[in-house]
């Protein structure tokens, strides 16, 4: 550049600088057009600079002022299930810390797909949040959405992680997984299990268990763990892989019998319940719980929500509530949660393809 500047500045015959000579030789109209064109160019640059400056300086204030009204928390399950019981204490804590109500809106059905679509189509203004479970990954693996769910719904924060639990009605003459497998083989196609919906996490987890154990149960889908519980308590269905949080009060009081947790090892909160993997080696289907927002939600709001949930998970009252229900609090960054969501999605896609479980 220095060499070019010196070239342009050198004098030429007639005592004119090189650049001045070029201008002198240009027709007057060309020089006027060039000046006008340059003016328009610099006005565009100035406008872009002003807009960028406004965007940069306004972003922090967006997060500082948010929220200024109630925030809708879509829970894609009926009341009473694990996703619902996780969302409520965290939402209450957010209401307390941010000064605006975080209002639970239960939209159960289709293995959480109904609530997912509702969230994806909501305004991306920070006033719609979805609190869900690992059913998000299974729903994306099984359902044909009218949008790209992995792109349209942005992971914000993982609230916690927990096993599901295999429970049976006390009328079944079994006390462990091995006995259940033997009974199932003796009564093929006679035992009935409930799930949180076709293509939902508990449905896929049960299909995988049946396959690995070489058995087959009859499937009855419900909208959520909470919706299925009255049926299994009444003996209408006999078996269910249920959310730990939604089933705990029933198996600890003897109204249901817990045969095993779905994680690879026994869960610290309930060490007396065996892992299903102790009888079916390699079986492992725990579930995450976390929050998502629609794509396009301002990044400062995403970061603020992540920060506030992480703060909430440091509150002993919140962590003790979650732990009492069998969950270990997680927290962490949006990117870490996104990795978990995508990893589990890829794992469930294999199951969906292997057993032809895609939902039209």
N, C-alpha and C positions, 0 to 999 in steps of 0.2 A: 504493500500500500504506500509506503514512503517513497519508493521508486516511482510509482504512478503519480503521486502528488508533485514530485520534482519535475516530472515530464510535463505535467499540465501547467506548471508555474514558469517553465523556462521561456525566455523571450524569443520571438521570431522576428525576421526583418519587418520593418515598418514600426518598430517599437511597441508592438502589441503583444500581450500575453497570448499563449496558444488558445485558451478558452475564450478570450475576448475576440480573437480572430474568427473563431467559429461562429460566435454570436453575430459578429459584424456582417458575416456573409449570409446569414439566414434572412429570408424574407420577413418583413414585419409581421405578417399574419401568422407565420409559423411560430415566431417567438411568442406572440400573444396566446396562441393555442397551447404552446408548451407550458407557459406560466399558469394558464387556467387549469390545465391537466394536473400540474404539480400541486396547485392549491387544493383541488378536489382530493388528490391522494393524501395530502397531509391532514385534511379535514377528517377523512375516514380513519386515519391512524389516531387522531386525537379523540374521535368518538369512541373507538374501540378501547383506548386507554382509559377514558372516563368510565365506561361501563365496567371494565375489569377492576378499576379502583373501587367502584361502588360495590361490586360483588365481594371483593376481598374484605373490605371494611365492614360490610353488613353481615357477613356470615357469623362472626362471633356473637353479634347481638341477637341473631335468630335463636341460637341455643340458649342464650342468657334469658330471653323473654319467654321461651317455651316452657310449659304450656300456659296459654292464657284462657283456656276453656277445658271442658271435660274431654278426656281421651277415651275412646272406645277400645276395649280389649276383647277382640273376638276369640272365643274359645271354641274350636271346631268339634266339641263333644257336648253331650248332655250333662247337666249338673250331677255331681257325685263321683265322677271318675277321676283318675289320676291327673289328667290335664287340667281339669277344673279345680281340684284341690291344690294344685301347684300354683295356678294363676291367682287365686284369691288372696293368700297372704302377701304375695309379692306386690300385687296391684294395690292392696291397702297401704303397704309401706310406701309405695310410690306416691299415692295420694297424700300421705302425711308429709313426705319430704318435699314434694313439688307444689303443694298447695292447691291442686286441682284434682277432681275426682277421676280415677281410672275405673271406668264402669264395665263390668263383665257382661258380655253378650254371647250367650251360649248358642252356637249354630251347629249342632251335631248332625251326623249323617254321612253316608258314603265313605266311611273310613277316613273322615276329616276333610274330604275333597270339597264339600259344600262351603265350609268356612274358609278354606284356602282360596277358592275362587272369589268369594265375597271380599276377602282382604286384598287380593291382587287388583280388583277393580275399584277399590276405594281411592279417594284422593290421596296423593302422596304428600300430605302436608304435616305429618307428624301426629295426627289426631286419630289414626287407626293403627292399632298394634294387634298382632295375633300371638297368642300364647298357646303353644301346642307341644306335641311329643314326637317321638320317633315315627309316629304315623305319617308325618310329613314325608319322610324318605320313602316309605312304602307306598303312599298314595301317588307320588310322582312316578314310582316304578310300575304301578299297576294301571293308573287311570290315563285316559286320553283327554287332556285338558284342551281348551280352545286357546291356550297361551302356554308359553314356556315357563313352567312353575319355578324351575331352578333359577331362572333369570328374573322373573317378575316379583319374587318374594325374597327379600334380603335378610339373611340371618343377622341378628343384633347381639344376642348374648345367650349362652347356655346357662340355664338356671340350675340344673342338676342332672344326675344320672341315677337310674334305679333298675333293678331287675323287674320283670313281671313274675307272677307266681302261678303255678299250676294248682288249681283248687278243684275239689270234687264235692258233690253233695254227700252228706254222711250216710245216705242209704246205700251207696256203693260199697261193697265189702272189700275195700282196699285201703292200705295204710302207707303205701309207698309206690314209687313209679314202676318198679319191677312187677308188683302185683297188678297194677293197672294195665300194663302191657299184656300180662298173661290173661286177664279177664277180657281184654279187647280181642285177643286172638281166639278166645273161646266163644265170643259173641260178635262175630264180624258184622259190621254195618248196623249194630243195634244201639251202641252208645252214642249219645247226642252231646255236642259241645256248642257253646255260644261264643260269639266274637263281637268285636266293636265295629263290624261291618265288612262287607266283601272288599278285599284288597287292603284292609287295615292291618296294623301291626300284629294284633293278636291272631288274626286269621292266618297270615303268612307264617307266624311263629308256630302255630298249631299244625299247619300243613307240613312244615319242615320236620316237626317232631314226629308226626305220623309216618312220614317217609323214612326217617332215620330208624324208627322202631319197627317198621314193617307192619303197621296197623292202619285202620281206617275208621274214623268216626263220622257221623252225620252232622253237617254244619247248619246252624241256625244263626244268622247275622242279626245284630242289634245296632243301635246308633252309638252306644258307648258302654263302658263298664257299668256306669250308673244305671243305664236302662236294662242291662242284662241281669244285674244282681237280683232283682225280685223274682225273676224266672228261675234262676239256679237255686235260690233259697227255697222256692216252692217245689223244686224237683222237676220242673218242666224240662230243663236241660240238666245234664248231670256233671258236665266237665267244662272248665274254662281256663284259658291262659289269660289272667286278669292283671290289670295294673296293681302293683303292690299297694299303692296309696288307696285305691278304691276298695280293695278286698280285705285289707288288714283287720278292720273292726269285726269282720265276720269270721275269719279263721282263728282269731285270738279268743273269740268267745265260743267257739265250737259249733257255730252254725254252718260253717264249711270246714273242710279238711284240706290243709295245705300239704301238698306232696313234694314240691320242689320249686326252687327259683330258677330262672332262665339264664342267669349269668354262668360263666364257666366255672366259678368257684362259689362257695357259700358266701352269703352276704353278711358283712359284719354286724348289721343291726339285728339280724335274725339267724344267728349261727346254728340254731337247732333245726332249721329247715335245710334239707340236703339240696345240693345243686342237681338239676336234672342230668347234667353231664356226668355225674357219678354212675348213672345207669346207662345213659346214651352218650358215649364219648364223643366230644367235638361239638356238642350242642351248646350254643351261646347266642342269646337274643335279648340282651338288655336294651334299655331305651333311654334316650335323652329327653329333656324338657327344656324349652327355650322360647325366645321371642323373635318374631319376624316383623318387618314392615314392608309396605308396597315399594317397588322400585321407583326411584325418583325422590324419595324422602330425603330432605337435605342432610348432607353428611354431618353437620354440627349437631343436628337433632339425634341422629343415630348414635353418635359418640356420647351425647349427653345421656341418652337412655341407657346405653351400655354402662356408663359411669355410675348412674344412680342404682341400677340393678346390682352391680358389683358392690356398691356400698350397702345395699339392703342385705346382701348375702354375708356381710360381716356382722350383722345384727344377731346376737345370740338367740333372740326370740324367733327370728325367721329360720335360722339354721336348725334350732331345736325342733321347730314345727315340722320342717321338711324331714329331718332325721327320724322323728317319731313315726313318720309315715313311710319310712324305709328308703328315703332318698339321701344321697350325698350331694351337698351343694357344690356347684362347679364354678361359675363365673368365668372370667377370661375375656379375650378380645373377640370382635366380630369375625376376624379372619380364622381364628381357631375354631369357632363354632361352625363356620362355613365349611371347613375341612371335615369336621365330624359329619355334617349333614350329607355332603357329597360322597364320602367314603361309605356310609351306610346305604345310600341310594344305590351305589354300584354293586354292593353285596346283595341287596334285595332284588336287583334286576336279574341276577343269575337265578334266583329262586323262582321268580315270575316266569322266566323263559323255560326253566326246567319243568315246571308243572302247568304251564299254559294258563296262568292266572290273570292275564291282562283283562281289564274291565273296559268295555266299549263306552 
